[in-house]
Amino acid sequence: MNLKALMEIPSWDWPENADAIIGKILTTEKAAPSDRLLAAEMAGEPTVMNDAMADILLAIVQNKNETNDMRSAAVISLGPALEYADTMEFDDYDEDFMISEASFEKIQQALRRLFMDSDVHEDVRRRILEASVRAPQNWHRDAVRAAYMSDNEDWRLTAIFCMSFIGGFENQILESLNNNDPDIFYEAVCAAGNMGLEKAWPHILKIISDPDTDQPLLLAAIDAVVNIQPEEAHHVIGHLVNHEDQDIVDAAFEALGMADAFLEAENDNDDDDDDDDGR
């Protein structure tokens, strides 16, 4: 099986040697640039990510002879593994973390060093920040703040994206919800949802109620409902289960299920607290 064949099937159905196929293309200098770029994007899938794959990707990111597009694709593919490892905190040793703790620490140290290197192209530095912030460290807050204050719109867009993963930027997110740039507005909606910003609720309602809202923005707003006002989920997005777009239908069903589960867990916690008080 080759790279093109892998593209035709879901990543969870990839064969056991998929990591070898992708890794070989990434490490073959004579491979077509388009194939290597595609392989770098596919390398971030959980089914093929491991320490060896992470080492290949990190080597690409650190290689000044690679194109900026290739370095950017490689570092973005490291993001999901960093986020998962950071979320699980390596507490459960039976869990499949994709990468080891040693690899996790090596990647984070390397990415910080590269980000601080002004000789690295700013496009690569932006992608480094976007990938590494998925496992937040102390240096990220100042980096995101500086990016947001930049006059460069690309850096500002990166900053808003990063605010989905790092707290303390509620005012900046709310400010960005009034930005006319559609990309910044989209990332602000995602960040507001991830951070559960109640003050963003009117914006979420407006997006969902507008029949002209495009699909990506509507999907982001649907996700935001769960974290901001789960008790309003059925009222606000219940009608979307009958939408003509199947992706929106699926997102609505998933969001409703998550909202119900969240509220049920919250009620169970309240009952437990009442029982404790009654003892």
Sequence and secondary structure as in RCSB ss.txt:
>XXXX:A:sequence
MNLKALMEIPSWDWPENADAIIGKILTTEKAAPSDRLLAAEMAGEPTVMNDAMADILLAIVQNKNETNDMRSAAV
ISLGPALEYADTMEFDDYDEDFMISEASFEKIQQALRRLFMDSDVHEDVRRRILEASVRAPQNWHRDAVRAAYMS
DNEDWRLTAIFCMSFIGGFENQILESLNNNDPDIFYEAVCAAGNMGLEKAWPHILKIISDPDTDQPLLLAAIDAV
VNIQPEEAHHVIGHLVNHEDQDIVDAAFEALGMADAFLEAENDNDDDDDDDDGR
>XXXX:A:secstr
  HHHHHTS GGG  TTHHHHHHHHHT TTS HHHHHHHHHHTTSTTT SHHHHHHHHHHHH TTS HHHHHHHH
HHHHHHHHHHHHHTT  TTS  SS HHHHHHHHHHHHHHHT TTS HHHHHHHHHHHTTS  HHHHHHHHHHHH 
S HHHHHHHHHHTTTSSS HHHHHHHTT S HHHHHHHHHHHHHHT GGGHHHHHHHHH TT  HHHHHHHHHHH
HHH GGGHHHHHGGGGG SSHHHHHHHHHHHHHHHHHHHHHHHHHHHHHHHHH 
